Each structure stands twice: as structure tokens, then as C-alpha cells.
Amino acid sequence: MDREYLAVAFLDTKNQIIEAKTIFTGTLNASLVHPRDIMKEALILDSNSIIITHNHPSGDPTPSSEDRNITYRLVEAGEALGIK
């Protein structure tokens, strides 16, 4: 893909996918991710847990510092809301 995409699978209590969707589309090397937007969707869909994935258009899968930071923020937000 020529730009960065972040997709989320929203799961029920049996870890079955309720819905999967692309939440953010970024530029060639960045995506502005807001935990509130992901968690809002999870709450609307009554998700028990979520799986988040995104691509690296550069082809280098090494996590950036931004990747690590947003992962930490998403885990914190999920813990506060009871979403794994």
C-alpha cells in the first residue's frame, strides 16, 4: 500500500469478530491515531476486546517510537474502559 492504514477488529466475549474496519488512513509515513476514536467504536459495538493492526509503507516492520507510544496509550485506555 502507498500510505499508512490502521485497522481494528472488534471482538465479542467469545473472541468472534463483530466488525473490522479501517479507522485511520495516513500519509506515506504517518497516521494520526486517537485512542478516543478507537475506544468510541469499541464501546458503540459493545466489544470485549480489540485487535489493532497497521502497515508500514516503507516495508520496514520495525516499530517506531510513535508505534510504541500509541500502543501504550491504547492499552491504558482499554484498561480504563474494560476493553482488552
N, C-alpha and C positions, 0 to 999 in steps of 0.2 A: 504494500500500500504506500502511497506517496505522502501520507500525512499520519499523524498520531490519532488513534482511536482508543477510547476507553469504554469497555462493555461490562455489563453487570448481569449476572444470573441471580434471580431472586428465588429462594428455595423455601418450601414449607417445612413442617416439623419432621417429615419423612425424607427430607433432602431431595424431594422431587422439584423440578423446575416449575415455578409458577409462570414466570415470564423471563425472557432475556432480551436486553435491549442495549443499544449504543447510547451512552449517556452524554459523552463529550466527543467532539471532533476538534482536533487541534491543528497546529501548523506542521511544518516539516519536522520540527524537533521539540515541540512543546504542546501540552494540553493543560488548560486551566481547570483543575479539578476542585470542586467544592464539596466537602463531606455532607453538608446540609442537603444538597440536591440528591445525592445517592441515598441518604437516610430517609429523606422525604418519600422517595419512591418505595423504599423498603417498607415504610410504615403504611403507605397507601395500599400496598399489595399484601399487607399482613404477613411479611416474610419473617421466618425464624432465623434465617442466615442468608448470606450473600457470598458470591464468588465474583471477584473483580479481576479483570484482565486488561492489558493494553499492549500495543505493539511499539516497536522501535523502528521507524522507517530507515534508520541508518544500518540496520541489520545487526548491530551490536546489542546483545541482550543484557549487558552489564547494567545493574540498577544504578541510577543516578542518585545523588543526594536528595533531589526532589522526589524521586520514587520512594526512597526510604522515609522521608518526612511525611508524605501523604499517606503512606501505609500506616505509620504510627498514629496519625490523626484519625484515620478511618477506624482503626482498632479502638481507639479511645471513644470515639462517637458511638460505635457499635456497642461497646461495653455499657455505656451510659444508658442506651436505649434497649438493652437486652437482645441485640441482634448480633449473632456470631459471624 
